[in-house]
Amino acid sequence: MKTLANLVKYFFLITAAALLGVGCAGIPSTVKVARITQPPAGKALVNFHRPSNYGGELRLPIFDGNGKMLMDLPGGSIFQHVCNPGEQVYIAWADHVTVVKADVAPDKIYDILVDVSMGWVQANIYLAPLAKDSPRRAKLAEFERREKRSLGLNIAAPRVAEYEANNQKRVQDIKRDFLGGQKDERVKILKKDDCR
């Protein structure tokens, strides 16, 4: 019986991967970029760590609160977002939606893990902000060693603007539901003092 359950699980994973492969024409491209260790003066740096290759090339689209596509992050990678201090909103989805509301300070570094677990149809990939007292913070150096690629969004790729435009309604619906709406309690918080 256990073997049958495993076969069913793998069938769903293979089917999801095949379907995603067919639909990948709309997925934006990424480019390798140099990793930075400090934000530019007066800016904040938010690192999105996805050290695990679990879920492999299944990508996590990450948008900001204004509907701008920031990244389409594959496994084994890091994405670094340089931003203005103050409130930042990050929206991501795979099998489920994650919304992070961050209050970031100038000249500080913040970390958000991109965690992966089994999902219903595809891998459940979600954002997990690292609080100051998180025990996982001690593993940041290990995570950074495992992140083989530092990536940025290839804004020159023709499909980036198309993908961003096609998802504006979705982003607005998510904001309505999560930011003061019925799913407000599911918003994850990254506080100003959660920096390194």
Secondary structure, DSSP 8 states (H G I E B T S, - for coil): -HHHHHHHHHHHHHHHHHHHHHHGGGS--EEE----SS--TT-EEEEEEE---TTTT--EEEEETTS-EEEEE-TTEEEEEEE-SEEEEEEEESSSEEEEEEEE-TT-EEEEEEEEE--SSS-EEEEEE--TT-GGGGGHHHHHHH--EEEEE-TTSHHHHHHHHHTHHHHHHHHHHHSSSTTGGG-EEE-TT---
